[in-house]
Amino acid sequence: MAVVWNGLLVLGLVLGFCLVSSLGELELFAESPKGDGSLAFLVVGDWGRRGNYNQTEVAHQMGIIGEKLDIDFVVSTGDNFYEDGLTGVDDPAFQESFVNIYTHPGLQKQWYSVLGNHDYRGDVEAQLSPILRKMDSRWLCLRSFIVNAEIVELFFVDTTPFVDKYFTKPKGDVYDWSGVLPRKRYLSNLLRDVDLALRESRAKWKIVVGHHTIKSAGHHKNTDELGAQFLPIIQANNVDLYINGHDHCLERIETSDSPIQFLTSGGGSKSWRGDVSWPNPKELKFYYDGQGFMTVQVTEAEIDVVFYDIEGRVLHQWSTAKPLFSII
Ligand SMILES: *[C@@H]1O[C@H](CO)[C@@H](O)[C@H](O)[C@H]1NC(C)=O
C-alpha cells in the first residue's frame, strides 16, 4: 500500500511556503522501484460490466502477466462501472465488477483509478470514498492526483469536465457535477495545478493518465477540448506518454510534431466497435479493435510498452530509451 502524503504538505516543507498556495489540491502518493531499479504496471480501461464482454477473460490474463512481470500497481483509465457509475458506496457493482473479477494473485496490488464519463453519471463521491478503500484496500480513485515512483511520475487528470457536450447536450444522461461547478474555475485550477506539478517534477519519465482521448482513431476520435486546453501543457513539460481509455480498443499513435506517445488502453470489456479512421496512416502505429490491456515497464534508462489480447498474446510492443546521466 502506498504511503499517502498530502502533496501540499510535503512539497511545502521541502520547497518553502511560497509554493503552497499555488500547488492546489493534487494529492501525492509514493511508489518505489524494485531493488533492481525497475518498475512495472498494468493499464486497463472501460471495464466494469460484471464480468461480461470478456471482462473476466481480460482480468485472468492481467493476473498471469501481472504475476510474471511482478507488477507494482495497476492503472485504470476510467469508466470503472457501467452504465452509470455507482449508485452509492453500497452498490453491489463494486463487488460484482471489481472485487470479484480481479481476483488473480497477480492483481493484489494498489489500483490507481481516474473517473470516466460513465462514472460521472453515478454518485461520484461514492467512487472517491474511503469506505470503498476499506472494503477493498486495492481501490483508490480520485479526480486528479500524482503517483511519484522516483524514476517515473504519473499525473492522473480528471478529463470528463473538459468535454462541452456533457454540459450542453447531455441527451438523457444525468451527470453528477457536484464538486466540479463552477466549471470554469474547476478547469482553470486543474490546468494550473497539473502544469505546476509537471514543471516541478524531477522524475526521468513523465506519464499523464486521463480517461478521454487526446488523439484517437477509434469511435470517439480526438477530444478537441483536451487538444486545445491540455495538450499544450503536456507538450511544454516534456511528457513522454499520454495514456487514456474511452475508446474501447488498444492503440498507439505517434505524430511527427510531438514526441509524446498517445496510448489507448480501453479494452477492459465491451469492444469490437468496427469504427476506425485516422487521416495519416503512418501515425497510427497500432490499432486493435478488441479486448485486452497494456503493460508498462520502466527503468531509469528505458520504457517498454506491450499490448496483450485476452489470450495473453502480444499484439504490439514499443520501447524508448534516454541516456542514463542526462542533466534534466
Ligand atoms: C471475446 O473475445 C473473443 C476473442 O477476441 C472474441 O472473438 C469475442 O467476440 C469476444 N466477445 C465479446 C462479447 O466481445
The ligand as an SDF file (V2000), in Angstrom:
LIG
                    3D

 14 14  0  0  0  0  0  0  0  0999 V2000
  -14.4250  -12.2240  -26.6430 C   0  0  0  0  0  0  0  0  0  0  0  0
  -13.1540  -12.3460  -27.2470 O   0  0  0  0  0  0  0  0  0  0  0  0
  -13.0970  -13.1400  -28.4110 C   0  0  0  0  0  0  0  0  0  0  0  0
  -11.6350  -13.2320  -28.8310 C   0  0  0  0  0  0  0  0  0  0  0  0
  -11.0560  -11.9770  -29.0590 O   0  0  0  0  0  0  0  0  0  0  0  0
  -13.9690  -12.5070  -29.4860 C   0  0  0  0  0  0  0  0  0  0  0  0
  -13.9510  -13.3190  -30.6450 O   0  0  0  0  0  0  0  0  0  0  0  0
  -15.3850  -12.3510  -28.9640 C   0  0  0  0  0  0  0  0  0  0  0  0
  -16.1770  -11.6710  -29.9130 O   0  0  0  0  0  0  0  0  0  0  0  0
  -15.3710  -11.5760  -27.6480 C   0  0  0  0  0  0  0  0  0  0  0  0
  -16.7110  -11.4990  -27.0900 N   0  0  0  0  0  0  0  0  0  0  0  0
  -17.3390  -10.3380  -26.8990 C   0  0  0  0  0  0  0  0  0  0  0  0
  -18.7320  -10.4380  -26.3180 C   0  0  0  0  0  0  0  0  0  0  0  0
  -16.8750   -9.2540  -27.1630 O   0  0  0  0  0  0  0  0  0  0  0  0
  1  2  1  0
  1 10  1  0
  2  3  1  0
  3  4  1  0
  3  6  1  0
  4  5  1  0
  6  7  1  0
  6  8  1  0
  8  9  1  0
  8 10  1  0
 10 11  1  0
 11 12  1  0
 12 13  1  0
 12 14  2  0
M  END
$$$$
